[in-house]
Structures are given as structure tokens and as C-alpha cells.
Amino acid sequence: MRPALEIADIFRRHGPAWRAAHAGHVSLGQLKVMAAIETCRTAALGGHIEGCEDCGHRRIAYNSCGNRHCPKCQGAAAREWLAAREADLLPVGYFHVVFTLPAEIADIAAQNKAVIYDLLFRAASQTMLTIAADRRHLGARIGITAVLHSWGSALTHHPHLHMIVPGGGISLDGQRWVSSRPAFLLPVRVLGSLFRGLFLTRLLELHTAGRLQFFGKQASLADAQLFRRRLASVRKKPWIVYAKPPFAGPAAVLAYLSRYTHRVAISNRRLIALDERGVTFRFKDYRRDGAERYRTMTLATDEFIRRFLLHVLPRGFHRIRHYGLLASGGRRDNLARARELLAAPPPPAATDATLEPSDHRPPCPCCGGRMLIIGTFERCSQPRAPPAPPRSAGRTAS
């Protein structure tokens, strides 16, 4: 069912004026995202006509834009990704680990997304792999699936990584499976300290190499001395790494991943109203507990669009990455070895009966029958009405 309000509605109604007001200050990538969302599932992208094979009911279905920032396109993408990842799950508990950048670094990341986001991935993954391999801790090679989120619940810029990590790994000699403690994977204070050191060291290297850019209020950070002074303040602070207890089995891992892997800055279901005051939406206030955590916020439409577009990723940037045992190069062999050491059977092979067809269509809303494609139409054209039934023989027009 279509939500009462969608991001596309906001962009269609206010996008043209917003683009005109911010001409010259909007990236090509952001413009493309706006255009994709505005035209998603409209005649501008073409589509097809479906007909019920039982009752003859007809329905028009417009094509999706497929953009990874479009709330309407991510459900199918998440399902396909999860189906491919299901075979990777091991019969062990899984931990949820979160690495977050301090606000002072997030400000730098806002103007250097590709470089800083990539550094976040590299520093966090190296931290996990290094501490896990240390014999004083786990002494094993672990696997990691990491997902980048750049937003807070109120659409603010809040870069952080969600990691899903099996509760254990293959011993360094490859001869046994090393299990973590039931509710403890790795010490978060040690992780935070190493993460801070790795990140800041490489961030200075990037600045020295001239790979960071600064504009507006941050232009002074181009000076090496001022930049070092900025980092000095965060070097003294603890960098918080958050770790949740293990999930209750592989099914819970999949349910969690389905909510996090292909999420965009805000889903349509969180939108409440669009009126003269702006955009009203639901958000979580993590400073509160219980029912008070779930609140509503109204932003001026101009500010809402600006915040949404803050989270457009650089072109070609991969926001889901795998490390250690799950790195693409050795994933298959590593998982096979892990199952062997765990005495676990291989995952069942997918069958045609269990796979959802790529052209799956909802059943007929009238009789529940199967809908078949009976015609298509190209981009920017309107669907033609079905041909009228032939006239009976012997009748003439009046």
C-alpha cells in the first residue's frame, strides 16, 4: 500500500524551487538522486500493463528508478541481497558492533565523504581484525560484514559503521574454531583506543598528502597547524565503540540485516505531514528511554531536503563491505572450513521453489488471480488503453 506521504511527493512539490534557490551549491550526484526519486514509478520511466488471467482486471505498473537512495526501491534490493547472504550464516551467535566518528571528525567528513568514509571502513575493520587475532583476547581470524550509515534519526550527519560479527573465528593455525564468551566478543575500550589511533594517524597522512578539501567555515583547516590543533581535542577523548550481546540465532541476524543493509536516510513510513510549516516526521531521541524516545519533529521543507541530500553517497562508493573470513576473495573456502571445524552441515542449496521470481507481481486485487503482462510502454509515454472488443457482425455505426 502506498504511504500517504512519500519523499517523492516532497521533491515533486518543492524540488524545483529548492534547486533554483541553491543553484551552484548542489552536486550533480544530489541532482540525479532528486530526479530519480521524483520520477520513480511514474510514466516518465515507462512501465507495463498487467491483466488478470481469470477476471480480466487491468492494472498499470510503472518502472522503478533503482536508485540506492530511493526509499521505494530498497525493499527489493534488500531481499535479493539477503537471499545471497543467507548461505554465509554460521550456526553461532552473532554480535552487533558499532563504530562512530566524533562530531569534530564528522564535520570534516561532510566535505570529504569518499575519503573519510573509506578511512572509517579501513580503520574500524583493521581494529576488529587486529584485536581479535591477539592471543590475549580471541586469538582467531574473524569475519565481518560492515554497513555504513551517515545519518542520525533526525537526518543529521552522523557517520557510523554497523558491523555484524560471528561469535568466534578460526584459530590462527587454522586447526580449530575459537568461540567467544557467551555475551562478550572483544573489549570495547581496547577497540576504541586502537580505532582512534589508527584513524587519526591516517587522517593526518591524508591531510599531508593534500587529499582533504575544506570550504566555508572549515577553510582554515587547510593549514597543517590548525588541522593538528583540531585533532588534538579529539585525541584526548575516548572514542566509543558499542557492542550488543549476540543475536538469538541466524534467523534473527537476517531479520536485523534486512532492516539495516539497504536503509536510506529516512523511510516513507516515518513521514507524517507536509504543510505550510514544513515536513513532520517521526524520530528516535536516544537521550530518552521508553515510550518518550519516540517523538515527532517538524523541519522547514528547505531544511528537510538539505538534510536528506547530506546522505547522498559519492558515485561508486560501496556502503556494504566484508572483511576477514567474509572477504570476497576467500569467503567460500573460509566458510567451508568454519563449518567443518564446527561440525555443521553445508547450507541447503537454493531451489527454484524457494526463490521468488524476479518478475513477481502482486495478485489481482479483484479475484486474487495471476496477473500477466499484456503490454508495455516506453519512458515518457502514457499507457494506451486496451483495444475495444470487435463489433458484432451486421451492426453499423449510427
C-alpha positions as CSV (number, residue, x, y, z in Angstrom):
1,M,0.0,0.0,0.0
2,R,1.3,3.4,-0.9
3,P,2.1,5.6,2.1
4,A,0.0,8.8,2.5
5,L,3.2,10.9,2.1
6,E,6.5,10.0,0.3
7,I,9.9,11.6,-0.2
8,A,8.9,11.8,-3.9
9,D,5.9,14.0,-3.0
10,I,8.1,16.4,-1.2
11,F,10.6,16.6,-4.0
12,R,7.9,17.0,-6.7
13,R,6.2,19.8,-4.9
14,H,9.2,21.7,-3.6
15,G,12.2,20.3,-5.5
16,P,12.1,22.8,-8.4
17,A,12.1,25.8,-6.1
18,W,14.8,24.3,-3.9
19,R,17.1,23.6,-6.8
20,A,16.6,27.2,-8.1
21,A,17.4,28.7,-4.7
22,H,20.5,26.6,-4.3
23,A,21.8,26.6,-7.9
24,G,25.6,26.2,-7.9
25,H,25.6,24.7,-4.4
26,V,24.1,21.3,-5.3
27,S,26.3,18.4,-6.6
28,L,25.5,16.5,-9.8
29,G,25.0,13.4,-7.7
30,Q,22.4,15.1,-5.5
31,L,20.5,16.4,-8.5
32,K,20.5,12.9,-10.0
33,V,19.1,11.5,-6.8
34,M,16.3,14.1,-6.7
35,A,15.4,13.4,-10.3
36,A,15.4,9.6,-9.8
37,I,13.1,9.8,-6.7
38,E,10.7,12.3,-8.4
39,T,10.2,10.1,-11.4
40,C,10.3,6.7,-9.7
41,R,7.2,4.6,-10.6
42,T,5.8,7.3,-12.9
43,A,5.2,7.3,-16.6
44,A,8.5,9.1,-17.0
45,L,10.3,5.8,-16.6
46,G,7.8,3.7,-18.7
47,G,6.2,0.5,-17.5
48,H,3.7,-2.2,-18.4
49,I,0.1,-3.1,-18.3
50,E,-1.0,-6.2,-16.4
51,G,-4.1,-8.2,-16.9
52,C,-5.7,-10.9,-14.7
53,E,-5.9,-14.2,-16.5
54,D,-9.2,-15.0,-14.6
55,C,-11.3,-11.9,-14.4
56,G,-9.6,-9.6,-16.9
57,H,-8.9,-6.8,-14.4
58,R,-6.2,-4.5,-15.7
59,R,-3.5,-2.6,-13.8
60,I,-0.8,-0.2,-14.8
61,A,2.7,-0.7,-13.2
62,Y,5.3,1.9,-13.7
63,N,9.1,1.1,-13.6
64,S,11.2,1.8,-10.5
65,C,14.2,4.2,-10.7
66,G,16.5,1.7,-9.0
67,N,18.5,4.4,-7.2
68,R,20.0,3.3,-3.9
69,H,18.9,6.4,-2.2
70,C,15.2,5.9,-3.1
71,P,13.1,4.6,-0.2
72,K,10.7,2.8,-2.6
73,C,13.4,0.8,-4.4
74,Q,15.3,-0.6,-1.4
75,G,12.9,-3.3,-0.3
76,A,13.5,-5.5,-3.3
77,A,17.3,-4.8,-3.2
78,A,17.4,-5.8,0.4
79,R,15.5,-9.1,-0.2
80,E,17.8,-10.0,-3.0
81,W,21.0,-9.2,-1.0
82,L,19.7,-11.2,2.0
83,A,18.9,-14.3,-0.1
84,A,22.5,-14.2,-1.4
85,R,23.9,-13.8,2.1
86,E,21.8,-16.5,3.8
87,A,24.3,-19.2,2.8
88,D,27.0,-17.3,4.7
89,L,25.5,-17.7,8.1
90,L,27.2,-20.0,10.6
91,P,25.5,-21.8,13.5
92,V,26.9,-19.5,16.1
93,G,25.8,-16.3,17.9
94,Y,26.3,-13.0,16.1
95,F,27.4,-9.7,17.7
96,H,26.4,-6.2,16.6
97,V,29.3,-3.7,16.9
98,V,29.1,0.0,16.1
99,F,32.0,2.4,15.4
100,T,31.0,6.1,15.5
101,L,33.0,9.1,14.4
102,P,33.2,12.1,16.9
103,A,31.3,15.2,15.9
104,E,34.6,17.1,15.2
105,I,35.6,14.4,12.6
106,A,32.0,14.1,11.2
107,D,32.3,17.8,10.2
108,I,35.4,17.1,8.3
109,A,33.8,14.0,6.7
110,A,30.8,16.1,5.4
111,Q,33.2,17.8,3.0
112,N,35.3,14.8,2.2
113,K,32.9,11.9,2.1
114,A,34.6,9.4,-0.2
115,V,38.0,9.7,1.6
116,I,36.7,9.8,5.2
117,Y,34.1,7.1,4.8
118,D,36.6,4.8,3.2
119,L,39.0,5.6,6.1
120,L,36.2,4.7,8.6
121,F,35.8,1.3,7.0
122,R,39.6,0.6,6.9
123,A,40.3,1.8,10.4
124,A,37.3,0.0,12.0
125,S,37.9,-3.3,10.2
126,Q,41.6,-3.3,11.0
127,T,40.8,-2.6,14.6
128,M,38.5,-5.6,14.8
129,L,40.8,-8.0,13.0
130,T,43.9,-6.9,14.9
131,I,42.3,-7.2,18.4
132,A,40.5,-10.5,17.5
133,A,43.8,-12.0,16.3
134,D,45.6,-11.0,19.5
135,R,46.0,-14.2,21.7
136,R,45.3,-12.1,24.8
137,H,41.8,-11.7,23.5
138,L,40.3,-14.1,21.0
139,G,43.3,-15.3,19.1
140,A,41.4,-16.0,15.9
141,R,40.5,-14.8,12.4
142,I,37.0,-13.4,12.4
143,G,34.5,-12.4,9.7
144,I,32.9,-9.0,9.4
145,T,30.0,-7.6,7.4
146,A,30.1,-3.7,7.8
147,V,27.4,-1.3,6.7
148,L,27.8,2.5,6.6
149,H,25.1,4.8,7.9
150,S,25.8,8.5,7.6
151,W,22.7,9.8,9.4
152,G,21.1,10.1,12.8
153,S,17.4,9.6,13.3
154,A,16.8,13.4,12.8
155,L,18.7,13.3,9.5
156,T,21.7,15.0,11.0
157,H,25.2,14.0,9.6
158,H,26.3,11.2,12.0
159,P,28.7,8.8,10.2
160,H,28.9,5.3,11.8
161,L,29.5,1.7,10.9
162,H,27.2,-1.2,11.9
163,M,29.1,-4.5,12.0
164,I,27.7,-8.0,12.2
165,V,30.4,-10.4,13.5
166,P,30.2,-14.1,14.2
167,G,30.8,-15.0,17.9
168,G,34.2,-16.6,17.2
169,G,36.6,-17.4,14.4
170,I,39.2,-19.8,13.0
171,S,42.3,-20.2,15.1
172,L,45.5,-18.6,13.7
173,D,46.8,-22.1,12.7
174,G,43.6,-22.9,11.0
175,Q,43.0,-26.1,13.1
176,R,40.1,-25.3,15.3
177,W,37.1,-22.9,15.8
178,V,37.6,-20.5,18.7
179,S,34.4,-19.4,20.3
180,S,33.9,-16.1,22.0
181,R,32.4,-15.9,25.5
182,P,28.6,-16.2,25.5
183,A,27.9,-12.4,25.9
184,F,31.3,-10.9,25.2
185,L,33.3,-10.6,21.9
186,L,36.1,-8.1,22.4
187,P,36.9,-5.4,24.9
188,V,35.3,-2.2,23.7
189,R,37.7,0.1,25.4
190,V,40.6,-1.5,23.7
191,L,38.8,-1.4,20.4
192,G,38.0,2.3,20.9
193,S,41.6,3.2,21.7
194,L,43.1,1.4,18.7
195,F,40.4,2.7,16.4
196,R,41.2,6.3,17.5
197,G,44.9,5.9,17.0
198,L,44.6,4.2,13.5
199,F,42.0,6.7,12.3
200,L,43.8,9.9,13.4
201,T,47.2,8.7,12.2
202,R,45.9,8.0,8.7
203,L,43.8,11.2,8.7
204,L,47.0,13.2,9.2
205,E,48.6,11.4,6.4
206,L,45.7,12.3,4.1
207,H,46.0,15.9,5.1
208,T,49.7,15.9,4.4
209,A,49.1,14.3,1.0
210,G,46.7,17.1,0.1
211,R,43.7,14.7,-0.2
212,L,41.4,16.7,2.0
213,Q,39.4,19.7,0.9
214,F,37.9,22.4,3.1
215,F,35.3,25.1,2.3
216,G,33.3,27.8,4.1
217,K,33.7,27.8,7.8
218,Q,36.3,25.0,7.7
219,A,38.6,26.6,5.1
220,S,41.1,27.4,7.9
221,L,41.7,23.6,8.4
222,A,43.7,23.6,5.2
223,D,46.5,24.9,7.4
224,A,48.5,22.0,8.8
225,Q,49.0,23.6,12.3
226,L,45.3,24.4,12.7
227,F,44.3,21.0,11.5
228,R,46.6,19.3,14.1
229,R,45.1,21.6,16.7
230,R,41.6,20.4,15.7
231,L,42.7,16.7,16.1
232,A,44.4,17.3,19.4
233,S,41.0,17.9,21.0
234,V,39.6,14.6,19.8
235,R,42.8,12.7,20.5
236,K,42.2,13.2,24.2
237,K,38.6,12.0,24.2
238,P,37.6,8.3,24.4
239,W,36.1,7.1,21.1
240,I,33.1,5.0,21.9
241,V,32.7,1.6,20.4
242,Y,29.3,0.0,21.1
243,A,28.8,-3.8,21.2
244,K,25.4,-5.6,21.6
245,P,25.1,-9.1,23.1
246,P,24.7,-11.8,20.5
247,F,21.5,-12.3,18.4
248,A,19.3,-15.2,19.1
249,G,20.3,-17.4,16.1
250,P,20.9,-16.9,12.4
251,A,17.2,-16.0,11.7
252,A,17.5,-13.0,14.0
253,V,20.7,-11.9,12.1
254,L,18.8,-12.0,8.8
255,A,15.9,-10.0,10.3
256,Y,18.3,-7.4,11.6
257,L,20.3,-7.2,8.3
258,S,17.0,-6.7,6.4
259,R,16.5,-3.5,8.3
260,Y,20.0,-2.1,8.1
261,T,21.8,-3.1,4.9
262,H,19.7,-1.1,2.4
263,R,18.2,1.5,4.6
264,V,18.2,5.1,3.3
265,A,18.3,8.3,5.4
266,I,14.6,8.1,6.2
267,S,11.8,5.8,5.1
268,N,8.5,6.9,3.8
269,R,6.6,5.3,6.7
270,R,8.3,7.8,9.1
271,L,6.7,10.8,7.3
272,I,3.6,12.3,8.9
273,A,2.7,15.6,7.1
274,L,3.7,18.2,4.6
275,D,2.1,21.6,5.1
276,E,2.9,25.3,5.4
277,R,5.1,24.6,8.5
278,G,7.3,22.1,6.7
279,V,7.8,18.3,6.9
280,T,6.7,16.5,10.1
281,F,8.2,13.1,10.7
282,R,8.9,10.5,13.5
283,F,12.4,10.1,15.0
284,K,14.1,8.5,18.0
285,D,15.6,10.6,20.7
286,Y,18.3,8.3,22.1
287,R,18.8,10.5,25.1
288,R,15.4,9.4,26.4
289,D,14.2,6.0,27.5
290,G,11.0,4.0,27.0
291,A,8.0,5.5,25.1
292,E,9.4,9.0,25.4
293,R,12.2,8.0,23.0
294,Y,9.7,8.0,20.0
295,R,9.0,11.6,19.1
296,T,8.0,13.9,16.2
297,M,9.9,16.7,14.6
298,T,8.9,19.4,12.1
299,L,11.6,20.9,9.8
300,A,11.2,23.6,7.3
301,T,10.9,21.9,3.9
302,D,14.1,23.6,2.7
303,E,16.0,22.2,5.6
304,F,14.4,18.8,5.3
305,I,15.6,18.5,1.7
306,R,19.0,19.8,2.6
307,R,19.4,17.2,5.4
308,F,18.2,14.3,3.2
309,L,20.7,15.2,0.5
310,L,23.5,15.3,3.0
311,H,23.4,11.5,2.8
312,V,23.9,11.0,-0.9
313,L,26.9,8.8,-1.3
314,P,29.8,9.5,-3.7
315,R,29.4,7.8,-7.0
316,G,30.6,4.2,-7.0
317,F,31.1,4.1,-3.2
318,H,30.4,0.7,-1.6
319,R,28.5,1.1,1.6
320,I,28.4,-2.6,2.4
321,R,31.8,-4.3,2.8
322,H,33.1,-7.7,4.0
323,Y,36.4,-8.4,5.8
324,G,38.3,-11.3,7.3
325,L,36.7,-14.7,6.8
326,L,33.9,-13.0,4.8
327,A,36.2,-11.1,2.4
328,S,35.2,-11.9,-1.2
329,G,38.5,-13.5,-2.2
330,G,38.4,-16.4,0.3
331,R,34.8,-16.3,1.5
332,R,33.7,-19.7,0.1
333,D,36.8,-21.6,1.4
334,N,36.8,-19.9,4.7
335,L,33.1,-20.6,5.4
336,A,33.5,-24.2,4.3
337,R,36.5,-24.6,6.7
338,A,34.5,-22.9,9.5
339,R,31.6,-25.3,9.0
340,E,34.0,-28.2,9.0
341,L,35.5,-27.1,12.3
342,L,32.0,-26.5,13.8
343,A,30.8,-29.9,12.6
344,A,28.0,-28.1,10.8
345,P,26.3,-29.3,7.7
346,P,26.7,-27.3,4.5
347,P,23.9,-24.8,3.8
348,P,21.0,-26.2,1.8
349,A,21.1,-25.3,-1.9
350,A,18.5,-22.9,-3.1
351,T,15.8,-24.4,-5.2
352,D,13.5,-22.8,-7.8
353,A,10.6,-23.4,-5.4
354,T,12.2,-21.3,-2.7
355,L,13.4,-18.4,-4.9
356,E,11.0,-15.5,-5.5
357,P,10.8,-14.9,-9.3
358,S,12.4,-11.7,-10.4
359,D,9.2,-10.6,-12.1
360,H,7.0,-11.3,-9.1
361,R,3.7,-9.3,-9.3
362,P,1.0,-8.9,-6.6
363,P,-2.1,-11.0,-7.3
364,C,-5.3,-9.5,-8.8
365,P,-6.9,-7.1,-6.3
366,C,-10.4,-8.3,-7.5
367,C,-10.2,-12.1,-7.5
368,G,-6.7,-13.0,-6.4
369,G,-5.8,-14.4,-9.8
370,R,-2.4,-14.3,-11.5
371,M,-1.6,-11.0,-13.3
372,L,0.2,-11.3,-16.7
373,I,1.9,-8.6,-18.7
374,I,-0.2,-7.8,-21.7
375,G,1.6,-4.7,-22.9
376,T,4.5,-2.3,-22.3
377,F,5.1,1.4,-22.9
378,E,8.3,3.4,-23.2
379,R,9.8,6.1,-21.0
380,C,7.9,9.5,-21.0
381,S,4.9,8.0,-22.8
382,Q,1.4,7.2,-21.4
383,P,0.0,3.6,-21.5
384,R,-2.5,3.1,-24.3
385,A,-5.9,1.8,-23.4
386,P,-6.6,-1.8,-24.3
387,P,-8.2,-2.3,-27.7
388,A,-12.0,-2.2,-27.8
389,P,-13.8,-5.6,-28.4
390,P,-14.8,-6.2,-32.1
391,R,-18.3,-5.2,-33.1
392,S,-20.9,-7.9,-33.7
393,A,-21.4,-8.8,-37.4
394,G,-24.2,-6.9,-39.2
395,R,-24.2,-3.8,-36.9
396,T,-23.4,-0.5,-38.4
397,A,-22.5,2.8,-36.8
398,S,-25.3,5.2,-36.1
